């Protein structure tokens, strides 16, 4: 797979001096941020052409992997219907069609009512994604939102479900969802700043007179808004939040023309979220130094923190992730020693029990539980070897009913042929870092398998060990797949997150490196065939690891990577910057600037040997702008001292989430897998 004769793209250099805190940085590729500059577009196309040519010998493999992935998926699949306000809602796909069809029925045996056939609505667009579908309380009007650029700027339209005709006027530049007041004519929605993409305003809109009125404006650029309706249907809620602080405002949904009332004002360090049931509020909060969160309650008219009463006390070893409210029960989502669990609490007598599971390594999450009066709790269950199941759990009888287990359309797939494990790596500071891994038993040989290590490690996001039929294309070729539950996530509780953010961020990178070394040293992998993968903030992880330990991994896949950390976080016009200061730091402060600079992948590229790298990005990406990875690969080519492949694919029609069609996204996955397999054959 030597491609020495191919000419690599070479970006022109225009030195731009960036000065902060008396320190100069020279950025030779700063010009790439000029989105519509013909030189930029030409460079991105050159990168795509180079990748295509370099991987041409593996095009058949790429196509084969794509076919494998596609053929394992049931073509005419349908989701399990859920009940909400008199109707059963579900989504289905038709054979060979890319997009979902959203439907409802009055009864399960009633005639189907198609709400949106996205295959029709998407005609003429390279990208089309439905953001939200929200039905009026009287079930007669549908509000739906869509994005055609992958910038997460959604347009809202309204359809009369009795006539099928569009009514009212469209609303542009929104976050996507609407909250219906109970008068069936007033909706509340979030308006975005089209530059920063921050949700900064909440509007009230009267569908019939077309009048829109701003009801809330968040002046603080470090906060982001979100409005929603409580599950009880009684309140419209506005939340304004940043990483370490929350504020809530509430309005009775029967009185949309009144003013929102403050629930509890923002206090730095006070985090909380609210749910409403049985005429009272449940509050998940970290108040009183409750690092792993606890549950408190208050009456409807008394909502300030001084009126909150403890309901579930704080426990040092148990992280409270959330709560699902029903009329007669609460279901707490908790995590202890990395294991997620559901704790069911009877409202009548406060007795409780846990829902039992058999496997050692598994993933559970609440499904759609829209009906507050339901006596059944619906959740999703899977593991690294078990396809996802949708399960109804009877909260009274404790009986589980499996409503659906996803089919894997591969006659050779049997879950007992694969093995999953949870192992603990020791990080350099002595902390034990959990790793979930899976492999095919018949292909595993101690110390001889290629291994792909996946990581994220930011925003407190926990990567749960779920099943993936897509991943079988690697496992069935002898790969071991592992997930490093590194600091920066919350796998081991809130402190696990705190130890991997701000001035502790390097713990995330060190953990990942130490996990890779552990897996090789303990014969879960061939030490010469270690690979790594991460996307977005996980792409930052990949870039930092490449700089810190360039010889550990033979190849790396970085999806939509956030790699130009300092420059991006200094630009408050770029989406997601200001309200992420509490995650990364504010580089307008010298100490944060210096710390971020010390690990920023783009800034830390040096003259050294680097591993093979495959980058994916999207030209319309709203989260990580295309120019970050484009600049990064150009600088790597300039500085590296070896000739390992540096490849990039830029989807010119998509953004952060990739292509919108259900099959199109897998074409990029096939590219990534073909790259990894090609690297195993590279001497």
N, C-alpha and C positions, 0 to 999 in steps of 0.2 A: 504494500500500500504506500509505496514511495511516490510522492508527487512533486519532486524537486523541480521539474520543468515548468510547473505552473507558476505564473507570476502573481504574487500576493498583491492585494490592493494596497496602495500607499497613499495615505491622506496627506494633503498639503499641510504645512505648519505655518501658522500665523501667531506669533507670540503675543499673548495678552498677559499683562502684569496685574495680578489681583493682590491688593494690599489690605491687610487687616492686622490690627494690633501691632503695627510697626514691622510686620513680617510680609515679605513678598513671595508670592507663588507665581511661577510662570506656567501658564496653561497654553500649550501650543495648538490645542484643538477646541478652544472655547467657541470658535466660529461655527461649530456644528450645531449650536443651539438655534441657528437661524433656520427655522422650520422649512420655509418655502424657497430657500436658496437652492438654485439648480445644482450647485456643487455638492450640496448635502444629499440631495436626491440621487445624484449620480454615484456618490460614494456608497450609499446604502445598496444601490442596485449592483455595484461592483462586488460588494461583500456577498450578496445573494448568489451572484454568478460564480464567484470563487468557491463558495460552499458546494454549490451544485456540481461543479467540475471536480473538486477534490473528492467528493463522495460518489462520483459517477460509478465506480466499480461496485458500489454497495446499493445502487438504486434498486436493483431487483430485491435485495434484502429489505430495504425500506418499504417497498410495495408489499412484500410478503408479510412483514410485521403489521402494516396497516390492515391488510386483509384479515390476519389472525384476530386483531383487536376487534375489528368491525364484525367479523363472523361469530364472535363469542356473545355478541349483544343481541337480545331478542328484538327483531326488527319492528314488530307490531306490538310493542309493550304498552302497558297501562299502569298508572299508579293506583294505589289502594284509595278508594274514595273516603273522604273525611266529611263529617257532618258539621254544618255551620248555618244557623239561623234558617232552618227549614229546607235546606238543600244539601245534596251530596256533591262534593266537588272532586274532580280528578283531572289528570293530564294523560293523554295517550299519544302514541306515535303510530304512524302508518308506514307500511313497508316502503323502503327506499327513500323516505322523505326525511329531510334534515331537521325539521323544526317540530315543536310540540303543538298539540291541539288541546286547548283548554275547554273543559266541558262541565256541565252540571246536570243533575237529575233531581226531580222532586222526591221520588222514591227510587230505590235501587233498580226496580223493574220498570220504571217509567221511561218514556221516550227521552233520548238524549237531546240536550240543548247545547249547541256549540257556541261558546262565548267568543273565542278567538282561534282561528286557524292561522298560525304564524307562517305556515307555508304560503298562504295567500298574501298576508300582510307584508311579507318580506320581499316580495317580487320587485326587482329593480334595485335592490340594495345588496352591496357586498357584505354588509354587516347589519344584523337586525336582532335586537334582544328586547324582550318584554321585561320591564322592570317589576311591575306590580299590577294586580287586578283587585280592585276594591268595589264591592257591591253595596248599594245603598241599603239601609235597614229594611225598607219595604220590598227589597229584591227586584226593583224595577229598572234601576239605572246602574250601568257598569262604568266605572272609571278605570282606564288602563293607561299605562305609560310605556314608552318605547325609546330606544336609543339606536341611532343608525350610524354613529361614528365611533363607538366604544370610548367615549369621553365621560361616560356616566352623567351626561346631561340629558335628562329625560323630558320628553314632551307628554303631557297628559291630555287624553281625549275622553269624551263621554258618549256612551251609546244607550239609547232607549231600548231595553231588552224586549219590550212588547212589540215595537215596530222594527227593530234592527237598525234604526237610523241614528246617525250622529246628531247630537244636540249640543247647544251651547258653543263656547269657543275653546280652542286649544290653549293650553298653558305651557310655556316653554321654560327651559333652564331650571328644572326642578330635580329633586333627589329621587323622584319616582312614585312614591306612595301618597295616598290621600287618606284623611280621616274624616269619615262622614259624621256630621251632627245628626241627631235623631229626628230632625225635621225633614230629612230626605232631599234637601235642596242646598244645604251649606256644607262645604268641605274645607278642610284645613290642609295646607301643603307647605313643604319647605322649598325655599328659593335659594339657588346657588349663586355664588359669585363666579362669573364665567371665566375669570382669570385663575383664581386660586382654587376653585371648585369647592370652597368651604360652604357648608349650609349655614347661611348667616341671617336669613329672614324667614318668618312664618307668616303666611297670608291666609286670610279667610276669603272664600270665593262663593258667591251666590250664583248657582247654576242658571237661574232663570232670568235674572236681570243683568248678568254678566259683570257685576261689580266685584272687584278684588280690593281688599283692604289689608294693609300690613298690620299685624297684631303683635309682632315681636321682632326686635332687631338685636342681634348679639354684636356689640361693638368690640368686645375683646377678641382679637384675632387668634388667640390661643384656644378658644372654645369653638365647638361645633354643635349645631342644633339638630334635633330630631323630634318630630311630633308624631304621636300615635294615639290610638284609642284603646282604653283598657279592655281586657277580656270580658269584664262584667258589662261592658257597653255603656257605663254610666259617665265616664269622664274622657275628655280630650286632654292629653298630656303633652307639654313641651319640656324636653330635657335639653340642657346646655351643659356640655361636658368637655373636659380635657382629661389627660391621663390620671391626674391625682385630685380631681375636684369635680363635683356635680352640683347642678341646681335644677329644680323642677318647678313648673307652674302648671296649674290644673284648672279645668273649666267643665262645668256640668254640661254634658252633651245634649241635654234638653233645653239649654239656654245659650245658644251659640252667639247671641248678640251681646252677652255680658262680657266683662273683662276677666282675663285669666288671673288667678290668685296664686301668690307665691306659696309653694309647699314648704321649702326650706332653702334658704339662701346659700350661695357657694362659700365654702371655707377651704382654703388651701390644705390639702391632706385629707379632707373628709370626702370619701367616696360612698355613694349609695345609689340604689335603684329601687323603684316602687312598683308594687302590684296591688290591685284592688279586688276584694271579694268580701261578700257578707257585710257590706257597709263599713268596712274598715280597711286600713292600708297595711300591707306587709312591706317592710323595708329591709333590704339586704345592705349591710353597711360595715365599714371598718372603724366606726366610732369607738372612742375609748381604747385606742391602740389595739383593736381587734384585727390584727394583721391578716388572718385567714377568713375574716368576715363572720358575721353573725346575723340573726334575723330578729328584727324588732317590729312592733306593731304600734298603731295609733288610731284614734277615732277620726272620722271624716272631718270634723270641724277643728281639730287640734293636731296640726301637722308639723309644728316646729320641733326641733330635736329635743327640746326640754320636755316635750309631751310624749316622746317615744318610750315604749316599755319593752324590756327584753323578753323575747319569746324563745329563741334558740340561742343559748350562750355560746361564746367564743371558745373554740377548742384549738389548742396549739398544733395538734397533729391532723386536723381535719379542715380542708379548704372548702368553703361553701361557694359553689359556682353559680347557683341560681335556684329558683323555686317556680314550680308550676302550680297554679291555683285552680281548685275546683270548689264546688259548693260545700262538699262535705269533707274534703281531704286537701292537704297540701303534699306535694311531692318535691322534696329537696334533692337537688343534684349536688353531690358531694364527691370529694376526692381524698383518699387517705393512702399514703405510701404509693402514690401514682395510680391507684385503682379507682376508677369512677364507680359510683354506686347511686342507687335511688333509695331514699328514705321516705317512707309513706307515713304521714301523720294524720290521725283522725282529729278533726276539728271538735268533735263532740266531747272527747275525753282526753285528748292529747296523747293517747297511746300511739306507739309507732312500731314499725318493722321494716326490714330491708328486703328488696327483691333479690332473689338468689340467682347466681349464674355459675356455670360449671367450668368453663375454660380458664386457664391461667392468664392468658393474654387476650384481651377482648376490648371492643369499643362499643359504648352505648351512648345514645343521645335521645332526648325527647323528640318525638315526631310532631305532627300537627295535632294540637289539642284545643280546638277552637271553641268547643261547647263547654261552658263552665259547669253545666248541670250534669255532665257525663259522669257515670260511675266507673268508666274505664280510662286507663292511662295508656296512651299509645306511644311506643318508642321504637327506635331502630337498634338492631343488634348485629354485630359482625365481629370477625376476628381476622387475623392475617391469613387464616386457612378457611374460614367460613364465610360464604357470601352473605350480603346484607339481608336481614329479615325485618319485616314490619310486624310488630307484635302488639296485640291488645292485652292489657293486664287488668283483670277485674279487681278493683280496689277493695271489694268486700270479700269475695271468695278466694282471692289470690291466685286465680286460674289464669294461665297464659294461653293465648290463642295466636298461633302464627298465621297471619293473614296472607303473607307472601314471602317467599324466599327468592331472591333474584336468581334467575336461571343463568348458568354458564353454558352456552351452546358449543360445547366441546366434548365429544364423546370420550376423550381421554382424561378429562378432568375428574378427579375424585379427591375430595378434601383430605382423606386419610393418607394420601400420597405425599402430603406436605407437612413439615414440622415447623412450629413456631416456638420461640423461647424468649424469656426475659432474662438478660444478663446484666451485671453491674460492672462498669469500668471504674477504675480509680483515677480521678483527675489528679493533676500535679499538686494541688493543695489539699489532697486527702478526701475530697468529697466523692461520694459514690454517684455515678451518672448512669441511669437506666438506659438500656438499649433493647428495643424490640427487634427480633429478626425472624426471618422465615426462609426456608429453602425446600427444594424437592429432595426427599429422602434418598431416592435411587441415584441421584447425581452428586450427592455431597461426598467429598473426600477431604479428610482433615488436612487443612493447610494448602489445599490445591485449587480452591474455587475462586473465581472473580467475585468481588463483593461490591455492591453499590450502597453507600452510606448516605442517607437523606437527613437533612437538618434544616431547621428554621430559626428558632431561638430568639424571637422578638415579640413585643407587644403583649407578653403573657399568653400568647397563643400556644395551645398544647396540640401536638400532632398525635392523634389517637391511632392505635394500631388497627386500622380498618382493612377489610378485604379489597382487593383490586383485581378484576379479571384482566385488566390491561397489563398488569405486572407479570402475569403468567408467561408472557413472551420472553421475559428475562429468566424467570425461575426455571422454565422448561429448557433453557439453554445453559443451565448450570450455575447461574448467578445466585449468590446469597443476597437478600435484600434486608437492610437494617435501617432502623430509625433511631437517631440519637436524641434522647430527651434531655437536651442541654439546658443550661441556665439561660434565662431570658424568656422561657416558656413557664408554665405553671404546673407541670406534671407532678412536682413534689411540693406544691403549695405556693402561696404568695411570695414567700421569701426566696424561692427558686427563681422567680421573676425579678425581684429586687436585686438579686446578686448577678443579674445579666443585663442591666440597663445602665444608662448614664455613665458614671465613672467606673462602673463594674463591667462595661460591655466586653472587655477582652476576655472575661471568663467564658463567654459564649464561644469564642473562637478556640480558646485553649481546650475547653471541654470536648469540642468536636474533634480536634486533633488527637487528644488523648483517647477518645473512643475509637478512632481509626487505628491507632497503634495497638490498643487492647485487642481488637478483633484479629489483627494480624498475629500478634504474639500468642494468642490463645487458639490459633489454628482454625478460626472461622473463615479465614481468607488466605489466599496466596498474597504475601506481602508485596509482590511485584505486580499485582493485579487489583489494587484498591482503587475505587472510583467514588466520586462524591457528586451530590446533586442538591441544589437548593434554588428557590425562586423568590424574587422581590427582596425582602429583607434577608431571606435565605441566600439570595445572590450576593448580598453584602458579605454574608458568612463565607461564601465560596471565595470571593475576592480576598478577604482578609487571610483565610487559610492558605491560599496560594502564595501570598507574600511572606507569611510567617513560617510555613513549612512546605516549600515548593516541591520537595522530593518525596512527600508522603503518598500522594495520589498520582496515579498514572494518567488519569483523565478526569475532567470536571465538566459538569453541565450546569450552567448558570442561566436560569430563566428570568427574564425581565429584571436584571440585577440592579439594585440600588448601590452604586459603587462610587459615585462622586459626592461623598457625604457632605464635606465642608461647603463646597460651592452651592449645592442644593439647599442646605439648611440656612445659608446666608441670604437666599433669594426668597423673600416672603411673597413674591408674586407667583411662585411655583406651587402647584397643588400640594396640599398636605404638609406644608412646612411649619407654619406657626403653631398649630395645635399638636405638633410632635416634639416640641422642645423638652417636654418632660420624659420623653423616651430616649432621645439621643443627647440632649443638651442644647443650649442656645449658643451658637458660635460667636454671637455678638459679645459674649463674655469670654475673656481671654482664657480662663482655665478650661472651659468647654472647647473652645477653638483648638487649643493645643492638644487636648486629649483626643478629640475627634480626628485631628490631622494625623495623629500617631498611628491610627489604624485604617483611615480612609483608603480603600483599595486603589483608587485611581491615583491618589497622591503618593502612595507608598510603592508604586511600581519602580523596580530597580533593575540594574543590569545583573541578571542572574538567569539560570535555567528555570523555565516554567513548564508545568505539565501541559498536556494537550487540553484544549478548552473549546467547548461549543456553547455559544451564547444564543438565546432567543430573545427577541424584543418585538414591540409593536409600534408602528409609526404614530398611531393615535393614542398611545398609552397615556392615561391621565394620572396614574400613580407614580410610575417611574418613567420619566421622559426618555424617548428613544436615544437622545444624544449622550446619555450616561454610558450605556454599553458601547455605543459607536466610538466615543472618545477613548474608552478603556481599551478596546481591542487595538485601536490605532497606536496607543502609547505602548501597549505590550509588544506589538510588532517592532516598534522603534527600539525598545530597551532589551528585549530578551536576548540571551546569548546562546540559545540552542535553536533547533528547527522543528520542535513539536508543533502539530497543527493548531492554528488559532482560527476558528471558524465562527461565523455569525449568520443567523437568519433573521431578517427583519420582515415581519408580516406587514405589508403596506396598507392593509385594509382593517387591521384589528388593533386592539389596545391591550390593557393589562390582563384581561381574562382570556386572551387568545381569540380564535375564531368563534363565531356564534353558532354555526351549525353543529349538530351533535357528532357528526363524523369528521368534520373539517379539523377540529381541535386534535384529533388523534393522528393527523398527518404530521403534526409537529412532534408528538410523542414518538412516532415511528422514526423520525429523523434523529431524535435523541438516542433511542435504543440502538439504531444502526451505527451511530457514532461510537457508542460504548462497546458494541460487539467488534467494530472495526479496530478499536484500540487494543482489544485483547489479542488481536492477530498481528499487531505492530511490534516488531522486535526493537 
